Amino acid sequence: MSLQPSAPENERKPRRRRWPARGFALAVLLAPLAAMAFERGDRLSHLGDSDTASEYWHIVAHFDSGHHLFARFLITNEGPGDRTAIATWLLLDPNGKRTDFRNGRREKRWTLSPEGDRIEIGSSIFDRSAAPHRLEYDSTKRGIRVAFEYAPKGPIGWPESADDRYPFDLLELETPVTGTIWLEGMAETASVRGTISISHTWMDQNEADLALRRIEFSSTGGAEPALYLSERLAPSGEREGWLAVVRDGKLLYQTGDFELDWADPPNPNSGDYPTPTELRIRGTGLDGVIQTGPRLADINPLEAIPQPFRFLLSFKLRPHRVWARASFEVRLLVGQDTPGTVLKGSGITTVTYTNPSPRK
Protein backbone atom coordinates (compact mmCIF):
# COMPACT_ATOMS: atom_id res chain seq x y z
CA MET A 1 0.00 0.00 0.00
CA SER A 2 1.44 3.34 -1.00
CA LEU A 3 0.93 6.08 1.54
CA GLN A 4 1.32 9.66 0.38
CA PRO A 5 1.56 12.42 3.01
CA SER A 6 -1.13 15.06 3.12
CA ALA A 7 -0.38 17.58 5.85
CA PRO A 8 -2.72 20.29 7.10
CA GLU A 9 -2.30 23.46 5.05
CA ASN A 10 -0.88 25.41 7.96
CA GLU A 11 1.72 22.65 8.54
CA ARG A 12 2.93 21.89 5.02
CA LYS A 13 6.27 23.70 5.15
CA PRO A 14 7.58 23.66 8.71
CA ARG A 15 11.18 22.63 9.15
CA ARG A 16 11.36 19.20 10.74
CA ARG A 17 14.05 17.99 13.08
CA ARG A 18 15.31 14.56 12.14
CA TRP A 19 17.38 11.95 13.88
CA PRO A 20 18.92 8.84 12.39
CA ALA A 21 16.87 5.66 12.61
CA ARG A 22 18.15 3.20 15.15
CA GLY A 23 16.97 -0.25 14.32
CA PHE A 24 17.98 -3.85 14.21
CA ALA A 25 17.79 -6.40 11.42
CA LEU A 26 14.54 -8.31 11.08
CA ALA A 27 15.95 -11.37 12.83
CA VAL A 28 16.97 -9.25 15.79
CA LEU A 29 13.66 -7.40 15.81
CA LEU A 30 11.89 -10.68 16.44
CA ALA A 31 14.35 -11.99 19.06
CA PRO A 32 15.01 -10.95 22.68
CA LEU A 33 17.56 -8.19 23.20
CA ALA A 34 20.06 -7.86 25.97
CA ALA A 35 19.32 -5.28 28.62
CA MET A 36 20.36 -1.77 27.61
CA ALA A 37 22.19 0.70 29.77
CA PHE A 38 20.01 3.77 30.23
CA GLU A 39 21.28 7.18 31.21
CA ARG A 40 17.73 8.31 31.91
CA GLY A 41 14.45 6.63 32.74
CA ASP A 42 15.05 6.62 36.48
CA ARG A 43 11.32 7.35 37.15
CA LEU A 44 12.28 10.04 39.68
CA SER A 45 11.01 13.60 39.85
CA HIS A 46 12.99 15.89 37.51
CA LEU A 47 11.38 19.20 38.40
CA GLY A 48 13.70 22.14 37.74
CA ASP A 49 14.18 25.29 39.78
CA SER A 50 12.83 27.84 37.29
CA ASP A 51 9.54 29.62 37.95
CA THR A 52 8.03 27.98 34.86
CA ALA A 53 9.36 24.44 35.37
CA SER A 54 6.92 21.53 35.33
CA GLU A 55 6.80 17.78 34.84
CA TYR A 56 4.10 15.17 34.44
CA TRP A 57 3.51 11.45 34.16
CA HIS A 58 0.98 10.58 31.44
CA ILE A 59 -0.85 7.30 32.11
CA VAL A 60 -3.11 5.28 29.79
CA ALA A 61 -4.58 1.91 30.80
CA HIS A 62 -7.01 -0.37 29.01
CA PHE A 63 -8.67 -3.33 30.73
CA ASP A 64 -10.11 -6.55 29.33
CA SER A 65 -13.41 -5.70 31.06
CA GLY A 66 -13.80 -2.68 28.77
CA HIS A 67 -12.77 -0.10 31.39
CA HIS A 68 -10.31 2.67 30.47
CA LEU A 69 -8.19 4.73 32.85
CA PHE A 70 -6.54 8.02 31.87
CA ALA A 71 -4.49 9.78 34.56
CA ARG A 72 -1.85 12.48 34.87
CA PHE A 73 0.32 13.45 37.82
CA LEU A 74 1.67 16.98 37.43
CA ILE A 75 4.17 18.99 39.50
CA THR A 76 4.72 22.62 38.54
CA ASN A 77 6.33 25.87 39.68
CA GLU A 78 3.87 27.89 37.57
CA GLY A 79 1.65 30.32 39.42
CA PRO A 80 2.17 31.67 42.96
CA GLY A 81 4.68 29.67 44.94
CA ASP A 82 6.52 26.55 43.85
CA ARG A 83 5.84 22.83 43.59
CA THR A 84 2.11 22.73 43.15
CA ALA A 85 0.96 19.14 42.58
CA ILE A 86 -2.14 18.00 40.70
CA ALA A 87 -3.47 14.52 39.99
CA THR A 88 -6.26 14.08 37.44
CA TRP A 89 -8.10 10.82 36.82
CA LEU A 90 -10.71 9.84 34.25
CA LEU A 91 -12.30 6.39 34.45
CA LEU A 92 -14.64 4.99 31.79
CA ASP A 93 -16.76 1.91 32.44
CA PRO A 94 -17.54 -0.64 29.69
CA ASN A 95 -20.67 1.34 28.74
CA GLY A 96 -18.74 4.59 28.41
CA LYS A 97 -20.01 6.09 31.66
CA ARG A 98 -17.41 8.58 32.82
CA THR A 99 -16.12 9.32 36.32
CA ASP A 100 -13.72 12.24 36.84
CA PHE A 101 -11.80 12.80 40.06
CA ARG A 102 -8.79 14.83 41.03
CA ASN A 103 -6.60 16.29 43.77
CA GLY A 104 -4.62 19.53 43.79
CA ARG A 105 -2.36 20.81 46.55
CA ARG A 106 0.07 23.65 47.05
CA GLU A 107 3.61 23.14 48.31
CA LYS A 108 3.90 21.45 51.74
CA ARG A 109 0.32 20.18 51.48
CA TRP A 110 1.31 17.11 49.48
CA THR A 111 4.20 14.65 49.74
CA LEU A 112 7.07 13.69 47.46
CA SER A 113 9.38 11.04 48.87
CA PRO A 114 13.01 12.10 49.44
CA GLU A 115 14.02 9.79 46.59
CA GLY A 116 11.43 11.38 44.28
CA ASP A 117 9.68 8.10 43.47
CA ARG A 118 6.44 8.37 45.46
CA ILE A 119 3.81 11.10 45.11
CA GLU A 120 0.87 11.52 47.48
CA ILE A 121 -1.61 14.31 46.71
CA GLY A 122 -4.61 13.99 49.00
CA SER A 123 -6.35 10.75 48.02
CA SER A 124 -4.11 10.25 44.97
CA ILE A 125 -0.98 8.09 45.24
CA PHE A 126 1.57 7.14 42.58
CA ASP A 127 4.21 4.91 44.15
CA ARG A 128 7.26 3.64 42.21
CA SER A 129 9.45 3.11 45.28
CA ALA A 130 9.26 -0.69 45.08
CA ALA A 131 7.79 -3.38 42.87
CA PRO A 132 4.96 -3.68 42.17
CA HIS A 133 4.33 -0.03 41.37
CA ARG A 134 0.96 1.31 42.53
CA LEU A 135 -1.65 3.84 41.47
CA GLU A 136 -4.36 4.51 44.04
CA TYR A 137 -7.26 6.84 44.75
CA ASP A 138 -9.26 6.24 47.92
CA SER A 139 -11.94 8.75 48.91
CA THR A 140 -14.87 7.79 51.09
CA LYS A 141 -16.25 11.29 50.65
CA ARG A 142 -16.32 10.94 46.87
CA GLY A 143 -17.40 7.30 46.96
CA ILE A 144 -14.43 6.23 44.83
CA ARG A 145 -11.85 3.55 45.59
CA VAL A 146 -9.54 2.41 42.80
CA ALA A 147 -6.16 0.72 43.07
CA PHE A 148 -3.88 -0.61 40.33
CA GLU A 149 -0.50 -2.29 40.39
CA TYR A 150 2.01 -3.46 37.83
CA ALA A 151 5.47 -5.02 37.81
CA PRO A 152 7.62 -2.48 35.91
CA LYS A 153 9.23 -3.71 32.72
CA GLY A 154 10.84 -0.45 31.64
CA PRO A 155 12.38 2.04 31.42
CA ILE A 156 12.10 1.60 27.68
CA GLY A 157 13.78 4.56 26.03
CA TRP A 158 13.63 8.16 24.93
CA PRO A 159 14.28 10.23 21.79
CA GLU A 160 17.69 11.77 21.36
CA SER A 161 16.12 15.09 20.49
CA ALA A 162 18.04 18.00 19.06
CA ASP A 163 15.85 20.15 21.30
CA ASP A 164 16.71 19.27 24.90
CA ARG A 165 14.17 21.72 26.32
CA TYR A 166 11.38 19.12 26.09
CA PRO A 167 12.74 15.71 27.13
CA PHE A 168 10.57 12.73 27.92
CA ASP A 169 11.06 9.07 28.83
CA LEU A 170 8.85 6.19 27.80
CA LEU A 171 8.68 4.21 31.04
CA GLU A 172 6.09 1.51 30.28
CA LEU A 173 4.29 0.28 27.18
CA GLU A 174 1.61 -2.42 27.31
CA THR A 175 2.85 -3.54 30.72
CA PRO A 176 0.39 -5.96 32.38
CA VAL A 177 -1.64 -4.27 35.13
CA THR A 178 -4.23 -5.53 37.60
CA GLY A 179 -6.56 -3.56 39.81
CA THR A 180 -9.81 -3.10 41.67
CA ILE A 181 -12.57 -0.55 41.04
CA TRP A 182 -15.35 0.44 43.39
CA LEU A 183 -17.65 3.39 42.78
CA GLU A 184 -20.56 4.45 44.93
CA GLY A 185 -23.62 2.44 43.91
CA MET A 186 -21.68 -0.66 42.87
CA ALA A 187 -22.83 -3.82 44.64
CA GLU A 188 -19.28 -5.17 44.81
CA THR A 189 -15.73 -4.30 43.88
CA ALA A 190 -14.74 -5.13 40.30
CA SER A 191 -11.39 -6.81 39.67
CA VAL A 192 -9.76 -5.87 36.37
CA ARG A 193 -6.66 -6.70 34.36
CA GLY A 194 -5.18 -5.17 31.24
CA THR A 195 -2.19 -3.12 30.08
CA ILE A 196 -0.73 0.23 31.13
CA SER A 197 1.53 2.72 29.35
CA ILE A 198 3.37 5.61 31.06
CA SER A 199 5.51 8.47 29.77
CA HIS A 200 7.33 11.09 31.86
CA THR A 201 7.91 14.62 30.49
CA TRP A 202 9.67 17.58 32.11
CA MET A 203 10.70 21.10 31.06
CA ASP A 204 11.98 24.37 32.50
CA GLN A 205 9.83 26.60 30.26
CA ASN A 206 6.10 26.97 30.07
CA GLU A 207 4.87 24.07 27.95
CA ALA A 208 2.81 26.39 25.75
CA ASP A 209 6.07 28.02 24.58
CA LEU A 210 7.38 24.63 23.45
CA ALA A 211 4.33 22.69 22.28
CA LEU A 212 1.14 23.88 20.65
CA ARG A 213 0.00 20.30 20.20
CA ARG A 214 1.26 16.89 21.26
CA ILE A 215 0.03 13.58 19.91
CA GLU A 216 0.77 10.35 21.78
CA PHE A 217 -0.26 6.90 20.58
CA SER A 218 0.12 3.84 22.80
CA SER A 219 -0.87 0.38 21.63
CA THR A 220 -3.07 -1.53 24.07
CA GLY A 221 -3.98 -4.70 22.23
CA GLY A 222 -1.58 -6.96 24.09
CA ALA A 223 0.03 -8.13 20.84
CA GLU A 224 3.82 -8.18 20.56
CA PRO A 225 5.69 -6.15 19.55
CA ALA A 226 3.96 -3.03 20.90
CA LEU A 227 4.04 0.43 19.30
CA TYR A 228 4.44 3.93 20.73
CA LEU A 229 4.47 7.21 18.81
CA SER A 230 4.79 10.82 19.92
CA GLU A 231 4.81 14.02 17.90
CA ARG A 232 5.16 17.58 19.13
CA LEU A 233 4.10 20.58 17.07
CA ALA A 234 5.85 23.73 18.32
CA PRO A 235 4.13 27.14 18.13
CA SER A 236 6.66 28.02 15.41
CA GLY A 237 5.36 25.15 13.25
CA GLU A 238 8.42 22.97 13.78
CA ARG A 239 7.60 19.33 14.37
CA GLU A 240 9.51 16.49 15.96
CA GLY A 241 8.47 12.91 16.47
CA TRP A 242 9.61 9.59 17.88
CA LEU A 243 8.43 6.08 17.14
CA ALA A 244 9.36 3.03 19.21
CA VAL A 245 8.72 -0.69 18.79
CA VAL A 246 8.85 -2.59 22.07
CA ARG A 247 8.61 -6.17 23.21
CA ASP A 248 8.44 -7.24 26.85
CA GLY A 249 9.69 -3.83 28.00
CA LYS A 250 12.73 -3.87 25.69
CA LEU A 251 13.30 -1.37 22.91
CA LEU A 252 13.62 -3.20 19.58
CA TYR A 253 13.48 -0.28 17.17
CA GLN A 254 13.31 3.49 17.39
CA THR A 255 13.42 6.35 14.95
CA GLY A 256 12.73 10.04 14.63
CA ASP A 257 13.37 9.95 10.88
CA PHE A 258 9.78 9.99 9.65
CA GLU A 259 6.94 12.29 8.71
CA LEU A 260 3.55 12.12 10.38
CA ASP A 261 0.82 13.64 8.25
CA TRP A 262 -2.94 13.92 8.43
CA ALA A 263 -4.80 12.10 5.69
CA ASP A 264 -7.63 14.60 6.12
CA PRO A 265 -6.23 18.10 6.70
CA PRO A 266 -8.39 20.15 9.08
CA ASN A 267 -10.66 22.62 7.35
CA PRO A 268 -11.44 26.10 8.70
CA ASN A 269 -14.66 24.77 10.25
CA SER A 270 -13.02 21.94 12.19
CA GLY A 271 -12.90 23.94 15.42
CA ASP A 272 -10.13 25.23 17.63
CA TYR A 273 -8.80 21.77 18.51
CA PRO A 274 -8.89 19.56 15.39
CA THR A 275 -8.10 15.87 15.81
CA PRO A 276 -7.02 13.50 13.03
CA THR A 277 -9.04 10.56 11.81
CA GLU A 278 -6.01 9.06 10.08
CA LEU A 279 -2.29 9.66 10.60
CA ARG A 280 0.10 8.53 7.90
CA ILE A 281 3.65 7.56 8.80
CA ARG A 282 6.41 7.62 6.19
CA GLY A 283 10.14 7.42 6.74
CA THR A 284 13.32 5.62 5.86
CA GLY A 285 12.51 1.92 6.05
CA LEU A 286 9.12 2.66 7.55
CA ASP A 287 5.55 3.32 6.50
CA GLY A 288 2.18 2.90 8.14
CA VAL A 289 -1.05 4.39 9.31
CA ILE A 290 -2.82 5.07 12.60
CA GLN A 291 -6.59 5.27 12.20
CA THR A 292 -8.44 7.07 14.97
CA GLY A 293 -11.93 5.89 15.82
CA PRO A 294 -14.60 7.33 18.11
CA ARG A 295 -13.61 9.70 20.87
CA LEU A 296 -13.62 8.16 24.31
CA ALA A 297 -13.41 11.40 26.33
CA ASP A 298 -12.17 14.97 26.28
CA ILE A 299 -11.36 17.52 28.98
CA ASN A 300 -10.25 21.06 29.63
CA PRO A 301 -7.09 20.37 31.70
CA LEU A 302 -7.35 23.77 33.39
CA GLU A 303 -10.47 22.63 35.25
CA ALA A 304 -8.34 20.37 37.44
CA ILE A 305 -6.06 23.19 38.57
CA PRO A 306 -7.00 24.88 41.86
CA GLN A 307 -7.51 28.62 42.14
CA PRO A 308 -5.82 31.07 41.95
CA PHE A 309 -3.50 29.10 39.64
CA ARG A 310 -6.27 28.40 37.15
CA PHE A 311 -7.09 32.07 36.76
CA LEU A 312 -3.44 33.08 36.32
CA LEU A 313 -2.67 30.30 33.84
CA SER A 314 -5.78 31.08 31.79
CA PHE A 315 -4.03 34.22 30.49
CA LYS A 316 -1.53 32.07 28.56
CA LEU A 317 -3.28 28.70 28.27
CA ARG A 318 -6.53 27.50 26.70
CA PRO A 319 -5.80 23.77 26.69
CA HIS A 320 -7.80 20.81 25.50
CA ARG A 321 -7.16 17.05 25.62
CA VAL A 322 -8.95 14.19 23.88
CA TRP A 323 -8.56 10.41 23.99
CA ALA A 324 -9.78 8.19 21.16
CA ARG A 325 -9.70 4.55 20.18
CA ALA A 326 -7.28 3.81 17.37
CA SER A 327 -5.83 1.00 15.29
CA PHE A 328 -2.48 0.83 13.55
CA GLU A 329 -0.63 -0.96 10.78
CA VAL A 330 3.07 -0.24 10.44
CA ARG A 331 5.54 -1.91 8.09
CA LEU A 332 9.26 -1.98 8.84
CA LEU A 333 11.41 -2.42 5.74
CA VAL A 334 14.73 -4.15 6.36
CA GLY A 335 16.14 -4.32 2.84
CA GLN A 336 15.19 -4.29 -0.80
CA ASP A 337 15.26 -8.08 -1.05
CA THR A 338 13.95 -8.83 2.46
CA PRO A 339 10.24 -8.96 3.34
CA GLY A 340 9.13 -6.27 5.71
CA THR A 341 7.75 -6.84 9.19
CA VAL A 342 4.10 -5.79 9.51
CA LEU A 343 2.87 -4.72 12.93
CA LYS A 344 -0.88 -4.47 13.57
CA GLY A 345 -2.96 -3.76 16.63
CA SER A 346 -5.19 -1.39 18.55
CA GLY A 347 -4.47 1.43 20.95
CA ILE A 348 -5.33 4.85 22.30
CA THR A 349 -4.49 8.19 20.69
CA THR A 350 -4.14 11.17 23.04
CA VAL A 351 -4.16 14.66 21.50
CA THR A 352 -3.30 17.58 23.79
CA TYR A 353 -3.44 21.23 22.78
CA THR A 354 -1.99 23.91 25.04
CA ASN A 355 -3.81 26.56 23.01
CA PRO A 356 -6.25 26.60 20.08
CA SER A 357 -4.81 25.72 16.70
CA PRO A 358 -4.35 28.84 14.54
CA ARG A 359 -6.79 29.00 11.66
CA LYS A 360 -5.50 29.92 8.26
C-alpha positions in Angstrom: 0.0 0.0 0.0 1.4 3.3 -1.0 0.9 6.1 1.5 1.3 9.7 0.4 1.6 12.4 3.0 -1.1 15.1 3.1 -0.4 17.6 5.8 -2.7 20.3 7.1 -2.3 23.5 5.1 -0.9 25.4 8.0 1.7 22.7 8.5 2.9 21.9 5.0 6.3 23.7 5.2 7.6 23.7 8.7 11.2 22.6 9.1 11.4 19.2 10.7 14.0 18.0 13.1 15.3 14.6 12.1 17.4 12.0 13.9 18.9 8.8 12.4 16.9 5.7 12.6 18.1 3.2 15.1 17.0 -0.3 14.3 18.0 -3.9 14.2 17.8 -6.4 11.4 14.5 -8.3 11.1 15.9 -11.4 12.8 17.0 -9.2 15.8 13.7 -7.4 15.8 11.9 -10.7 16.4 14.3 -12.0 19.1 15.0 -11.0 22.7 17.6 -8.2 23.2 20.1 -7.9 26.0 19.3 -5.3 28.6 20.4 -1.8 27.6 22.2 0.7 29.8 20.0 3.8 30.2 21.3 7.2 31.2 17.7 8.3 31.9 14.5 6.6 32.7 15.0 6.6 36.5 11.3 7.3 37.1 12.3 10.0 39.7 11.0 13.6 39.8 13.0 15.9 37.5 11.4 19.2 38.4 13.7 22.1 37.7 14.2 25.3 39.8 12.8 27.8 37.3 9.5 29.6 38.0 8.0 28.0 34.9 9.4 24.4 35.4 6.9 21.5 35.3 6.8 17.8 34.8 4.1 15.2 34.4 3.5 11.4 34.2 1.0 10.6 31.4 -0.9 7.3 32.1 -3.1 5.3 29.8 -4.6 1.9 30.8 -7.0 -0.4 29.0 -8.7 -3.3 30.7 -10.1 -6.5 29.3 -13.4 -5.7 31.1 -13.8 -2.7 28.8 -12.8 -0.1 31.4 -10.3 2.7 30.5 -8.2 4.7 32.8 -6.5 8.0 31.9 -4.5 9.8 34.6 -1.9 12.5 34.9 0.3 13.4 37.8 1.7 17.0 37.4 4.2 19.0 39.5 4.7 22.6 38.5 6.3 25.9 39.7 3.9 27.9 37.6 1.6 30.3 39.4 2.2 31.7 43.0 4.7 29.7 44.9 6.5 26.6 43.9 5.8 22.8 43.6 2.1 22.7 43.1 1.0 19.1 42.6 -2.1 18.0 40.7 -3.5 14.5 40.0 -6.3 14.1 37.4 -8.1 10.8 36.8 -10.7 9.8 34.3 -12.3 6.4 34.5 -14.6 5.0 31.8 -16.8 1.9 32.4 -17.5 -0.6 29.7 -20.7 1.3 28.7 -18.7 4.6 28.4 -20.0 6.1 31.7 -17.4 8.6 32.8 -16.1 9.3 36.3 -13.7 12.2 36.8 -11.8 12.8 40.1 -8.8 14.8 41.0 -6.6 16.3 43.8 -4.6 19.5 43.8 -2.4 20.8 46.6 0.1 23.7 47.1 3.6 23.1 48.3 3.9 21.5 51.7 0.3 20.2 51.5 1.3 17.1 49.5 4.2 14.7 49.7 7.1 13.7 47.5 9.4 11.0 48.9 13.0 12.1 49.4 14.0 9.8 46.6 11.4 11.4 44.3 9.7 8.1 43.5 6.4 8.4 45.5 3.8 11.1 45.1 0.9 11.5 47.5 -1.6 14.3 46.7 -4.6 14.0 49.0 -6.3 10.8 48.0 -4.1 10.2 45.0 -1.0 8.1 45.2 1.6 7.1 42.6 4.2 4.9 44.1 7.3 3.6 42.2 9.5 3.1 45.3 9.3 -0.7 45.1 7.8 -3.4 42.9 5.0 -3.7 42.2 4.3 0.0 41.4 1.0 1.3 42.5 -1.7 3.8 41.5 -4.4 4.5 44.0 -7.3 6.8 44.7 -9.3 6.2 47.9 -11.9 8.7 48.9 -14.9 7.8 51.1 -16.2 11.3 50.6 -16.3 10.9 46.9 -17.4 7.3 47.0 -14.4 6.2 44.8 -11.8 3.5 45.6 -9.5 2.4 42.8 -6.2 0.7 43.1 -3.9 -0.6 40.3 -0.5 -2.3 40.4 2.0 -3.5 37.8 5.5 -5.0 37.8 7.6 -2.5 35.9 9.2 -3.7 32.7 10.8 -0.4 31.6 12.4 2.0 31.4 12.1 1.6 27.7 13.8 4.6 26.0 13.6 8.2 24.9 14.3 10.2 21.8 17.7 11.8 21.4 16.1 15.1 20.5 18.0 18.0 19.1 15.9 20.2 21.3 16.7 19.3 24.9 14.2 21.7 26.3 11.4 19.1 26.1 12.7 15.7 27.1 10.6 12.7 27.9 11.1 9.1 28.8 8.9 6.2 27.8 8.7 4.2 31.0 6.1 1.5 30.3 4.3 0.3 27.2 1.6 -2.4 27.3 2.8 -3.5 30.7 0.4 -6.0 32.4 -1.6 -4.3 35.1 -4.2 -5.5 37.6 -6.6 -3.6 39.8 -9.8 -3.1 41.7 -12.6 -0.6 41.0 -15.4 0.4 43.4 -17.6 3.4 42.8 -20.6 4.4 44.9 -23.6 2.4 43.9 -21.7 -0.7 42.9 -22.8 -3.8 44.6 -19.3 -5.2 44.8 -15.7 -4.3 43.9 -14.7 -5.1 40.3 -11.4 -6.8 39.7 -9.8 -5.9 36.4 -6.7 -6.7 34.4 -5.2 -5.2 31.2 -2.2 -3.1 30.1 -0.7 0.2 31.1 1.5 2.7 29.3 3.4 5.6 31.1 5.5 8.5 29.8 7.3 11.1 31.9 7.9 14.6 30.5 9.7 17.6 32.1 10.7 21.1 31.1 12.0 24.4 32.5 9.8 26.6 30.3 6.1 27.0 30.1 4.9 24.1 27.9 2.8 26.4 25.7 6.1 28.0 24.6 7.4 24.6 23.4 4.3 22.7 22.3 1.1 23.9 20.7 0.0 20.3 20.2 1.3 16.9 21.3 0.0 13.6 19.9 0.8 10.4 21.8 -0.3 6.9 20.6 0.1 3.8 22.8 -0.9 0.4 21.6 -3.1 -1.5 24.1 -4.0 -4.7 22.2 -1.6 -7.0 24.1 0.0 -8.1 20.8 3.8 -8.2 20.6 5.7 -6.1 19.6 4.0 -3.0 20.9 4.0 0.4 19.3 4.4 3.9 20.7 4.5 7.2 18.8 4.8 10.8 19.9 4.8 14.0 17.9 5.2 17.6 19.1 4.1 20.6 17.1 5.8 23.7 18.3 4.1 27.1 18.1 6.7 28.0 15.4 5.4 25.1 13.2 8.4 23.0 13.8 7.6 19.3 14.4 9.5 16.5 16.0 8.5 12.9 16.5 9.6 9.6 17.9 8.4 6.1 17.1 9.4 3.0 19.2 8.7 -0.7 18.8 8.9 -2.6 22.1 8.6 -6.2 23.2 8.4 -7.2 26.9 9.7 -3.8 28.0 12.7 -3.9 25.7 13.3 -1.4 22.9 13.6 -3.2 19.6 13.5 -0.3 17.2 13.3 3.5 17.4 13.4 6.3 14.9 12.7 10.0 14.6 13.4 9.9 10.9 9.8 10.0 9.6 6.9 12.3 8.7 3.5 12.1 10.4 0.8 13.6 8.2 -2.9 13.9 8.4 -4.8 12.1 5.7 -7.6 14.6 6.1 -6.2 18.1 6.7 -8.4 20.1 9.1 -10.7 22.6 7.4 -11.4 26.1 8.7 -14.7 24.8 10.3 -13.0 21.9 12.2 -12.9 23.9 15.4 -10.1 25.2 17.6 -8.8 21.8 18.5 -8.9 19.6 15.4 -8.1 15.9 15.8 -7.0 13.5 13.0 -9.0 10.6 11.8 -6.0 9.1 10.1 -2.3 9.7 10.6 0.1 8.5 7.9 3.7 7.6 8.8 6.4 7.6 6.2 10.1 7.4 6.7 13.3 5.6 5.9 12.5 1.9 6.0 9.1 2.7 7.6 5.6 3.3 6.5 2.2 2.9 8.1 -1.1 4.4 9.3 -2.8 5.1 12.6 -6.6 5.3 12.2 -8.4 7.1 15.0 -11.9 5.9 15.8 -14.6 7.3 18.1 -13.6 9.7 20.9 -13.6 8.2 24.3 -13.4 11.4 26.3 -12.2 15.0 26.3 -11.4 17.5 29.0 -10.3 21.1 29.6 -7.1 20.4 31.7 -7.4 23.8 33.4 -10.5 22.6 35.2 -8.3 20.4 37.4 -6.1 23.2 38.6 -7.0 24.9 41.9 -7.5 28.6 42.1 -5.8 31.1 41.9 -3.5 29.1 39.6 -6.3 28.4 37.2 -7.1 32.1 36.8 -3.4 33.1 36.3 -2.7 30.3 33.8 -5.8 31.1 31.8 -4.0 34.2 30.5 -1.5 32.1 28.6 -3.3 28.7 28.3 -6.5 27.5 26.7 -5.8 23.8 26.7 -7.8 20.8 25.5 -7.2 17.0 25.6 -8.9 14.2 23.9 -8.6 10.4 24.0 -9.8 8.2 21.2 -9.7 4.6 20.2 -7.3 3.8 17.4 -5.8 1.0 15.3 -2.5 0.8 13.5 -0.6 -1.0 10.8 3.1 -0.2 10.4 5.5 -1.9 8.1 9.3 -2.0 8.8 11.4 -2.4 5.7 14.7 -4.1 6.4 16.1 -4.3 2.8 15.2 -4.3 -0.8 15.3 -8.1 -1.1 14.0 -8.8 2.5 10.2 -9.0 3.3 9.1 -6.3 5.7 7.8 -6.8 9.2 4.1 -5.8 9.5 2.9 -4.7 12.9 -0.9 -4.5 13.6 -3.0 -3.8 16.6 -5.2 -1.4 18.6 -4.5 1.4 20.9 -5.3 4.9 22.3 -4.5 8.2 20.7 -4.1 11.2 23.0 -4.2 14.7 21.5 -3.3 17.6 23.8 -3.4 21.2 22.8 -2.0 23.9 25.0 -3.8 26.6 23.0 -6.2 26.6 20.1 -4.8 25.7 16.7 -4.4 28.8 14.5 -6.8 29.0 11.7 -5.5 29.9 8.3 
